[in-house]
Amino acid sequence: MKVNVWDTYVKKQGGGIMHFDILAPAEVMETKTIFEFGKQYLISKDQGNSELTSNQCRFCHVEQLQPEWEENIRNHGYHIIEMEGC
């Protein structure tokens, strides 16, 4: 299975930047769906009021599904890779 990687930067409510990747099945290309995944993640990090738009979240590339991502994608439709400030 292939997954799309969406490179995402969000300004944190208390200052600073969160950088993370949203991974979703390759057939999921609708930005509204990807943004919803990002918002769910932000809520889980107590950053639910942070803005997530196409300026902060962009399609980056396609990658082969890794076993460690599969359970989250199967259960939630997406997986997050935390990069910085998460």
N, C-alpha and C positions, 0 to 999 in steps of 0.2 A: 504494500500500500504506500502511496505517496501522500505527503502532507505539504500544505502550503505554510510558509513561515511569514508572519506579519511582524515587522520590526516596529516596536511601540515605545514611545517616550511620553511620559505624563508628568506634569508639574504636581508635586505633592502639596497637600493642603497646608502643611507646616513649613513649606519651603523645600527646595531640592527637587531632584528629578528621579523618577522611577524609569528604568529601562528594562523592558522585558520583551520576549517573543511570544506571540500567540501562534500555536500550531493547530491546524484544523485539517480534516481530510481534503484532498485536492479538489473534490467536487464542490466544496463549500467556498464560494467566491463572493457572495453577497456581503458587502461591507457592513450592512445593518446587523447581520448575524455575527460577524467578527467583532464588531463594536460591543455587542451584547455579551459576548464571551469576555472581552476586556473589562466591561463594567462589573460583571460577576466577580472577576478576579480582584478588581479594585475594592469592591465591597468587602471581600474576604480579608483585605489588608487595611480595613478602616479608612479607605480613601474613596468611598462611594460618591462623594461630591466633586471629585476631580474630573475635569473635562477630558473627554476622549473623542477626537475628531480625526478626519483624514489627514490633517497636518501632522498629527502625532502618531498615526498608525497607518503603515503602508505595506503593501505586499512586497516581499523581498525576494524570495526564491522558493523552489520546490525541493524537498528533501525526502529521502527514504525513511519510512517509519522505523523508529528505534523501539526495541522491546520495552524499555522503561517508560515510554510515552503511551503505549497502547492501552493500558487500563484506564487512564484518565480520558483518553479520546473515546473509548468504548462507553464509559459511564457518563461522561459529561459533554461529549462532542468536541472537546478541545483539550490542549495541554499548554501550560505556561512554563517557559524557561526564564527564570529570573537572572538578570544580567547585573544591574547596578541599582542601588538605592531601594531595594525591595524589602 
